Amino acid sequence: MTRRPGRAGAGRNPRRAVAGALAAVVAACGGAGPSARPTVGSAGPAASLPTATPDIPGLSGEGGRGTPSASPSPSPSALPLAGKIIGIDPGHNGGNFTDPAAIGRLIWNGTGWETCDTTGTTTDGGYTEAQFNFNVARYLQADLRQDGAQVVLTRTSNDGVGPCVNRRAEIINAARANVAVDIHADGGPPSGRGFTVLEPVADGPNDRVIAASRRFGADVRQAMLAGTTMPESDYTGVDGIMPRDDLAGLNLTTVPKVLIECGNMRNATDAALLVTARFQRQVAAALTAAIVRFLG
């Protein structure tokens, strides 16, 4: 969940389904299904992916395209994201609940002051947004590596505190990522459903990437509609898109970036999807398709 003004805070082969549907939905808008991925529990705060590891080429090559029975793997230069650097910011952190003083200190977000971070939201059943964000990020990391990308994560576990939101932007900027995505889930009104893509508003540091970020946001929106069962938000934004000028991750970015609220954790229908590994993989596959299209 991201702060708003005035408050603190797949079916089989999902990537192929995303790519195929995108081609039909958007005349100008891509996949092979995900390779072996970490196992995620379907519900509960304890569900987690294995401990994150450094971005070593070939880590996710078990199964899928990497098995002896599969067709020969393409050369690295033939992969759609070869030579690209992708930034992923899984919002919040699982340990934020334990250190309110650390995450409550104020930082400058480019246009105003906001807290270092927040705990994020939860479903009514207690499944945390931090866990959802991290799971999707790890699935996305595996998909992107399979397509040849180097991946930069702002956190590599779900049991720490922070880093602050301005530091997260610095990590991705310093890596000179070709594109980046901040992964969140919302804590909206219980009656509201759907995902929202948040796009930056020009404020100085991000001026040069506004147009590219909007183009990437459109790709993410189309990929989410084509590749997941989550509809556009019916309670915020317009057609699944919302400009935001109060978030450090978007205000301070020097690379094309959007933030996605993948659904509303306070809505029972959305929550039933968000806690499942199947939906988390769908989101990762949709984001991968959007990134391949944006950089392709």
Secondary structure, DSSP 8 states (H G I E B T S, - for coil): ----TTS----SSHHHHHHHHHHHH-S--------S-----SSSTT----------TTTT-SSGGGSTTS-----GGGSTTTT-EEEEEE-S-GGGGG-HHHHHSEEE-SSSEEES-----B-TT--BHHHHHHHHHHHHHHHHHHTT-EEEES-S-SSS----HHHHHHHHHHTT-SEEEEEEEE---TT---BEEEEE---STTGGGHHHHHHHHHHHHHHHHHHSS--B-SSSSBTTEEEESS-HHHHS-SS-EEEEEEEETTSHHHHHHHTSHHHHHHHHHHHHHHHHHHH-
